[in-house]
Amino acid sequence: MSAKNLDSLDKIVSLSKARGFIYQSSEIYGGLSAVYDYGPLGVELKRNIEELWWKSMTQVHDNIVGIDAAIFMHPKVWEASGHVDGFNDPMIDDKQSKKRYRADMIIEEHILKLREKGKEDKADELQQELDTTGTREGLCEDLHEIIMREEIRAPESGAFDWTEVRQFNLMFKTHYGATSSNDEDAIYLRPETAQGIFVNYKNVMDTARVQVPFGIAQIGKAFRNEVVARQFVFRMREFEQMEMQYFVEPETDGESYDEWLEKRLEWHKEIGIREENLRVADHPEDKLAHYARSAADIEYHYPIGWQEVEGIHNRTDFDLGRHQEYSGKKMEYYDQKEQKRYIPYVIETSVGLDRTTLMVLCDAYREEEVDGDSRTVLKLHPKLAPTKVGIFPLVKKPELKKVARKIEENLKQDFTVRYDESGSIGKRYRRQDEAGTPFCVTVDFDGLDDDTVTIRYRDDMKQERVKVDQLETVIRNRMKSWKPE
């Protein structure tokens, strides 16, 4: 049996629509750019990822608790965090088409074209220049100089008629209250979930009776007004984050950072991602965010190349210190044993739920040749699979349907199951293969005599006869022993 891995993001987009994983938002009206809805299978997959992450953070750690902070926050939160003044992308407009682009991405695409033409030396030289923008005249000025000197044309119109490069704030701004109408009443949709944790740090300490080191975990929506949002659910304007902020004593931050980087990389492997498709990319010192002492990305090899799926950051005491300054409230921790006060340092783990969902789909995708025929299959970790068990009567006979329905009733107390009696048994298997269902149970006439059924395994398509009363045990054991191929 020959197999081929995913080689195009378009195949995942097509499968997601056809099988009910992910839809374009408001599709009947032409869609809303960079916004997506999760369908029946997609919402189950996403929920399973959430639950495994939440368990890995809170259930197995006795010093990590969870919160669910509101999306709307006091506007001073975003002043303290630096988002009002510094959460910007460098943008440039094509005067001909009136379209807006990220200036650095325009240059990156130009570099890619140079490489495709075999001009590696020129591409490397330009990449080095791009990597050091902001060190000469200024970020916007340096980017504009490259675009003009290289005569980079607009992707869609082909025109060479650009505006200056300027910074564009990515936060969605709205007004709070029925009668508000001016900037004094402005409020923002949160661009990240971390600040909801920081402003609740004291509340959690006082009520959860935790001591440093401890963590606060949260899953929630965030919003960024990306001008260039693309590549399916990889970059969206409305997305979901799974974040944990771990509060530690200064001088112990380096050790905690290393520990959490290792733990988070291991988690991605545990949910079935193949090791060869994961890597850690450390941020060079000159590219660190203003709040970070050290940072690294856990990257996955998507069909669009190596891209960040999770970030691990040592945020030092920047966030708590800024909120102490802007709010006037003490953010210090008092260590009774050592008789000292300090503002804790923070180790952040921040993973995109949508990017993780896309990673899981991409990594599980296979196209296989089976006896001269082809099948598309999602070899998802059984714990993540939207449907765990497909249940089929071999044919539409009352006596077979009765047994199949009874099995469905018994198994659905512990597993998500799907009863299907439509079409040939082969077509039903193929439907469940594309949905990533790891186990299919078929009720036939032989089983009516000896109380057995056929269980078929998605990954290798092998089948075996199993006693009905042993089904749950067989499924649980197979789920525990599963390994990615």
Residue pairs with C-beta under 8 A, 6 or more apart in sequence:
1 368
1 369
1 370
2 368
2 369
3 366
3 367
3 368
3 369
4 366
4 367
4 368
5 365
5 366
6 12
6 303
6 362
6 363
6 365
6 366
7 303
8 303
9 231
9 232
9 302
9 303
9 304
9 362
11 365
12 232
12 303
12 358
12 361
12 362
12 365
13 22
13 232
15 21
15 361
15 365
15 376
15 378
15 434
16 22
16 23
16 39
16 42
16 232
16 361
17 23
17 24
18 434
19 39
19 41
19 434
19 435
20 39
20 40
20 41
20 42
21 38
21 39
21 41
21 42
21 45
21 361
22 36
22 37
22 38
22 39
22 42
22 232
22 233
23 36
23 37
23 38
23 39
24 31
24 32
24 36
24 37
25 31
25 32
25 35
25 36
25 37
26 32
26 35
33 229
33 237
34 226
34 229
34 230
34 235
34 236
34 237
35 236
35 237
35 238
36 232
36 233
36 236
36 354
38 46
40 386
41 386
41 387
41 435
41 436
42 357
42 386
44 386
44 387
44 416
45 357
45 360
45 361
45 380
45 384
45 385
45 386
45 436
46 240
46 353
46 354
46 357
48 383
48 384
48 385
48 386
49 271
49 353
49 356
49 357
49 360
49 384
50 219
50 242
50 353
52 271
52 383
52 384
53 219
53 242
53 267
53 351
53 353
54 66
54 217
54 219
54 242
56 267
56 270
57 64
57 66
57 215
57 217
57 244
58 64
58 65
58 66
58 217
61 215
63 210
63 211
63 213
63 214
63 215
64 214
64 215
64 216
64 217
64 244
64 246
65 204
65 208
65 210
65 214
65 215
65 216
65 217
66 216
66 217
66 218
67 196
67 197
67 200
67 204
67 216
67 217
67 218
68 218
68 219
68 220
69 193
69 196
69 197
69 199
69 200
69 218
69 220
70 196
71 189
71 190
71 220
71 221
71 223
72 176
72 187
72 189
72 190
73 187
73 188
73 190
73 195
73 196
73 199
75 84
75 186
75 187
75 188
76 326
76 327
77 195
77 199
77 323
78 84
78 87
78 171
78 188
78 191
78 195
79 85
79 326
80 322
80 323
80 325
80 326
80 327
81 195
81 198
81 319
81 322
82 290
82 291
82 322
83 171
83 188
83 191
84 169
84 171
86 290
87 169
87 170
87 171
87 191
88 167
88 168
88 169
88 170
89 102
89 167
89 168
89 170
89 226
89 227
90 102
90 103
90 104
90 139
90 140
90 143
90 165
90 166
90 167
90 168
91 100
91 101
91 102
91 103
91 165
91 166
91 167
91 168
91 227
92 100
92 101
92 102
92 103
92 106
92 143
92 144
92 147
92 162
92 163
92 164
92 165
92 166
93 99
93 100
93 101
93 162
93 163
94 100
94 101
94 154
94 156
94 157
94 159
94 161
94 162
95 159
95 161
95 162
95 163
96 154
96 157
96 159
96 161
97 154
97 156
97 157
97 159
99 154
99 156
99 157
100 168
100 227
101 154
101 155
101 227
101 228
102 227
102 228
103 140
103 143
103 144
103 147
103 165
104 130
104 133
104 143
105 228
106 147
106 152
106 155
107 126
107 130
107 143
107 146
107 147
107 150
107 152
108 130
109 155
110 126
110 150
110 152
111 123
111 126
111 127
111 130
112 123
114 120
114 122
114 123
114 126
115 123
126 146
126 150
129 146
130 146
131 287
132 142
133 139
133 142
133 143
133 146
134 142
135 142
136 142
136 145
137 145
139 167
140 164
140 165
140 166
140 167
141 165
143 165
144 162
144 164
144 165
146 152
147 162
147 165
148 162
151 160
152 160
153 159
153 160
154 160
154 161
154 162
168 227
169 225
170 191
170 224
170 225
170 226
171 188
171 189
171 191
171 223
171 224
171 225
172 188
172 189
172 223
172 224
172 225
173 186
173 187
173 188
174 186
174 187
174 188
174 189
175 181
175 182
175 185
175 186
175 187
176 185
176 186
176 187
177 185
189 222
189 223
190 196
190 221
190 222
190 223
191 222
191 223
191 224
192 222
192 241
192 243
192 350
193 218
193 219
193 220
193 221
193 222
193 241
193 243
194 243
194 245
194 319
194 348
194 350
195 319
196 218
196 220
197 216
197 218
197 243
197 245
198 245
198 319
198 320
198 323
198 346
199 323
200 216
201 216
201 247
201 320
201 331
202 329
202 331
204 210
204 216
205 214
205 333
212 247
212 248
212 249
212 333
212 335
212 344
213 246
213 247
213 248
213 249
213 252
213 256
214 246
214 247
215 244
215 245
215 246
215 247
216 244
216 245
216 247
217 242
217 243
217 244
218 241
218 242
218 243
218 244
219 240
219 241
219 242
219 243
219 353
220 240
220 241
221 238
221 239
221 240
221 241
222 238
222 239
222 240
222 241
223 237
223 238
223 239
224 237
224 239
225 237
226 235
226 236
226 237
228 235
229 235
229 236
229 237
231 304
232 358
233 239
233 354
233 355
233 357
233 358
234 302
234 304
234 307
234 354
234 355
234 358
236 354
239 352
239 353
239 354
240 352
240 353
240 354
241 350
241 351
241 352
241 353
242 350
242 351
242 352
242 353
242 356
243 348
243 349
243 350
243 351
244 348
244 349
245 315
245 346
245 347
245 348
246 256
246 260
246 346
246 347
246 348
246 349
247 333
247 344
247 345
247 346
248 256
248 344
248 345
248 346
248 347
249 335
249 342
249 344
249 345
250 317
250 342
250 344
250 345
252 345
253 293
253 314
253 316
253 345
253 347
254 294
254 314
256 347
257 294
257 312
257 314
257 347
260 312
260 347
260 349
261 280
261 296
261 298
261 312
264 298
264 310
264 312
264 349
264 351
265 278
265 280
265 298
268 278
268 298
268 300
268 309
268 310
268 359
269 275
269 278
271 360
271 381
271 383
271 384
272 360
272 363
272 364
272 379
272 380
272 381
272 384
272 482
272 484
273 300
273 359
273 360
273 363
273 484
274 363
274 484
276 301
277 300
277 301
277 363
278 298
278 299
278 300
278 301
279 298
279 299
279 301
279 306
280 296
280 297
280 298
280 299
281 296
281 297
281 299
281 306
281 308
282 294
282 295
282 296
283 289
283 292
283 294
283 295
283 296
283 297
288 294
288 295
289 295
289 313
290 318
291 313
291 315
291 316
291 318
291 319
292 313
292 314
292 315
292 316
293 314
293 315
293 316
294 313
294 314
295 311
295 312
295 313
295 314
296 311
296 312
297 308
297 309
297 310
297 311
297 312
298 308
298 309
298 310
298 311
298 312
298 351
299 306
299 307
299 308
299 309
300 306
300 307
300 309
300 359
300 362
300 363
302 358
302 359
302 362
303 362
307 355
308 355
309 351
309 352
309 355
309 356
309 359
310 349
310 350
310 351
310 352
310 356
311 348
311 349
311 350
311 351
312 347
312 348
312 349
312 350
313 347
313 348
313 350
314 345
314 346
314 347
314 348
315 345
315 346
315 347
315 348
316 345
316 346
317 342
317 343
317 344
317 345
317 346
318 346
319 346
320 331
320 343
320 344
320 346
321 331
321 343
323 329
323 331
324 330
324 331
324 332
324 343
331 343
332 341
332 342
332 343
333 341
333 342
333 343
333 344
334 340
334 341
335 341
335 342
360 380
360 381
360 384
361 378
363 484
364 378
364 379
364 380
364 436
365 376
365 377
365 378
366 376
366 377
366 378
366 379
367 374
367 375
367 376
368 374
368 375
368 376
368 377
370 461
375 430
375 433
376 433
376 434
377 433
377 434
377 436
377 458
377 459
378 433
378 434
378 435
378 436
379 436
379 458
379 459
379 484
379 485
380 436
380 438
381 482
381 484
382 388
382 438
382 439
382 478
382 479
382 482
383 479
384 436
385 416
385 435
385 436
385 437
385 438
386 416
386 435
386 436
386 437
387 416
387 417
387 418
387 432
387 435
387 436
387 437
388 415
388 416
388 417
388 437
388 438
388 439
388 475
388 479
389 411
389 415
389 416
389 417
389 418
389 437
389 438
389 439
389 440
389 441
389 475
390 417
390 418
390 420
390 428
390 429
390 432
390 437
390 439
390 440
390 441
391 404
391 407
391 408
391 411
391 417
391 418
391 419
391 420
391 440
391 441
391 443
392 404
392 419
392 420
392 421
392 425
392 428
392 440
392 441
392 442
392 443
393 400
393 401
393 403
393 404
393 421
393 442
393 443
394 400
394 425
394 442
394 443
394 444
394 445
396 421
399 448
400 443
400 444
400 445
400 448
401 421
403 443
403 447
403 448
403 453
403 468
404 419
404 421
404 441
404 443
405 419
407 441
407 443
407 453
407 468
407 471
408 417
408 419
410 471
410 472
411 417
411 471
411 472
411 475
414 472
415 475
418 432
418 435
418 437
420 428
420 431
420 432
422 428
423 431
425 442
428 440
429 440
429 456
429 461
432 440
432 458
433 458
436 458
437 458
438 457
438 458
438 459
438 478
438 479
438 482
439 455
439 456
439 457
439 458
439 475
439 478
440 455
440 456
440 458
441 453
441 454
441 455
441 456
441 471
442 453
442 454
442 455
442 456
443 453
444 453
444 454
446 452
447 453
447 454
447 468
451 467
451 468
451 469
452 465
452 466
452 467
452 468
453 465
453 466
453 468
453 471
454 463
454 464
454 465
454 466
455 463
455 464
455 466
455 471
455 474
455 475
456 462
456 463
457 463
457 478
459 485
466 474
